[in-house]
Amino acid sequence: MVSRNLTISTPYGGFDEKPVALLIQAASRYDSRILIESGEKTVNAKSIMGMMTLILSSGQKVVVSAEGADEEAAIAEMEKCLSSNN
């Protein structure tokens, strides 16, 4: 298992439906189990309902964990998505 502490950095402030959907699509391309932890909540990064409960915003600190054959690539992709400048 690989974990990384990240600070969300996006120009649009928060993650509403579209950015969350894009993050889920990216996570779903990996076989690894990917979890995102914020405060006391830990959710599956491939779950739309779970991700929407996090209410992510720019500047927020999260822990991203991945476990599986492609865990390193999955973590790198999640970092890219959570610090997107799109």
C-alpha positions as MATLAB code, in Angstrom:
seq = 'MVSRNLTISTPYGGFDEKPVALLIQAASRYDSRILIESGEKTVNAKSIMGMMTLILSSGQKVVVSAEGADEEAAIAEMEKCLSSNN';
ca = [
       0.000    0.000    0.000;
       1.180    3.473   -0.884;
      -0.142    6.644    0.780;
       0.509   10.274    0.061;
      -0.513   13.455    1.888;
      -1.825   15.982   -0.604;
      -3.158   19.505   -0.514;
      -5.885   20.120   -3.049;
      -4.922   22.880   -5.421;
      -7.496   23.907   -7.993;
      -8.246   27.277   -9.554;
     -12.019   26.879   -9.204;
     -12.115   26.464   -5.437;
     -13.903   23.186   -4.919;
     -14.897   19.899   -6.406;
     -18.479   19.903   -7.617;
     -20.085   17.198   -9.766;
     -17.921   17.571  -12.884;
     -14.452   17.533  -11.236;
     -15.545   14.671   -8.966;
     -16.797   12.709  -11.992;
     -13.469   13.254  -13.756;
     -11.543   12.099  -10.679;
     -13.714    8.964  -10.444;
     -13.167    8.216  -14.134;
      -9.416    8.528  -13.632;
      -9.483    6.296  -10.530;
     -11.562    3.694  -12.348;
      -8.817    3.171  -14.932;
      -6.683    1.499  -12.248;
      -7.031   -1.965  -10.770;
      -5.757   -0.801   -7.379;
      -8.096    0.028   -4.544;
      -7.886    3.810   -4.113;
      -9.037    5.579   -0.961;
      -9.241    9.283   -0.162;
      -9.292   10.368    3.479;
     -10.403   13.785    4.649;
     -10.850   14.415    8.355;
     -12.600   11.393    9.808;
     -14.017   10.193    6.464;
     -12.356    7.670    4.188;
     -14.048    6.900    0.879;
     -13.463    4.803   -2.205;
     -12.205    7.135   -4.956;
     -14.235    5.120   -7.475;
     -17.550    5.832   -5.705;
     -19.561    8.873   -6.822;
     -21.643    8.900   -3.631;
     -18.602    8.506   -1.407;
     -16.647   11.236   -3.166;
     -19.534   13.698   -3.024;
     -19.690   13.295    0.776;
     -16.141   14.652    1.148;
     -17.012   18.138   -0.143;
     -13.431   18.784   -1.291;
     -12.127   22.319   -1.684;
      -8.896   24.034   -2.661;
      -6.372   24.161    0.166;
      -7.858   21.136    1.903;
      -5.462   18.412    3.032;
      -6.274   14.799    2.170;
      -4.534   11.437    2.327;
      -4.685    9.316   -0.818;
      -3.913    5.615   -0.517;
      -3.716    2.931   -3.165;
      -3.173   -0.790   -2.892;
      -2.616   -3.073   -5.845;
      -0.399   -3.855   -8.800;
      -0.611   -0.325  -10.245;
      -0.685    1.596   -6.948;
       2.196    3.962   -7.770;
       0.604    5.018  -11.065;
      -2.787    5.361   -9.377;
      -1.390    7.664   -6.682;
       0.362    9.799   -9.303;
      -2.872   10.126  -11.278;
      -4.877   11.086   -8.190;
      -2.292   13.726   -7.328;
      -2.560   15.100  -10.857;
      -6.376   15.206  -10.639;
      -6.420   16.868   -7.228;
      -4.005   19.587   -8.305;
      -5.420   20.117  -11.777;
      -5.231   23.545  -13.354;
      -8.076   22.786  -15.775;
];
